[in-house]
Amino acid sequence: MQALRDTYKKIEEKLGSAIEPLESVELVEAYRRYFKPDNVRIVLLAESHVFTHDTDRQISTSPLPDLAGYPDRYARFVYCLGYGERSLTNSINHPRRDGTPQFWKIFYSCCNPIISTDDFHPILGKTGTTQRLRNKIEVLRQMKEQGIWLVDASIVALYKDGKKIPRMFDALQESWRSDTREVVLSANPEHVISIGKGVAGIVEPDLKKHFHSRYTVLAQPNAFLSSAEHFENYKTYSRICLGQEGSKHA
């Protein structure tokens, strides 16, 4: 965690009081490391998690017997199953709106062939809570077993209460330069999928240098695209992660 803390200090010099608490950054990192595969094959390189307040971390999440040693505090991060699943906290302080179903669609696409939008039902709200949680846990297990790992280019949250934080791209650049570039390079994946054009603007020079044609740039899952375009992107995740297409830069 020391490299993370050193990078945090550098970012703090740029963001000042707007920065997310270090304890939240470390909690998110604990979730990320929990699901790091033994052998990383695909890196999903996203922008950042969502700002996790001190009060958020006060919310405890229910133990999950199937996930021994899993962190037990709420974070606004997709690897935290309590994010978007109110039943896992049963807290009156659980945020009224949370979760990121678009990223769950990405995760599901990485583990399954995608033919129609109906394929996503197992991890969405139309499936009952108990079964949906089982399905989500199974997706996370499959990702880890298949070497698929989510890494955020920024170690600190770039979005707070629905808005971009000031100087977010300065934070993103410093984080990539001081920490997450080495995290990705040392993982030595077969392929990197950069999620979002904003991220690509920062990381693509390094991806070109180190991965050549072994990376793909796709739009953010909440980008202003047609539903058909988003669906094609989910199919691309599926093809790459399941090894159904060769290295490709998009």
Secondary structure, DSSP 4 states (H G I P E B T S, - for coil): -HHHHHHHHHHHHHHGGGSPPHHHHHHHHHHHHHT--SS--EEEEES--B---HHHHT-B----TTSTT---B--SSTTSTTTT-GGGT--TTS-SS---HHHHHHHHHHHS---SGGGGGGGSTTS-HHHHHHHHHHHHHHHHHTTEEEEES-SS-SEETTEEPTTHHHHHHHHIIIIIHHHHHHH--SEEEEESHHHHHHHHHHHHHHHTTSEEEE--TTSS--HHHHHHHHHHHHHHHTT-S-----
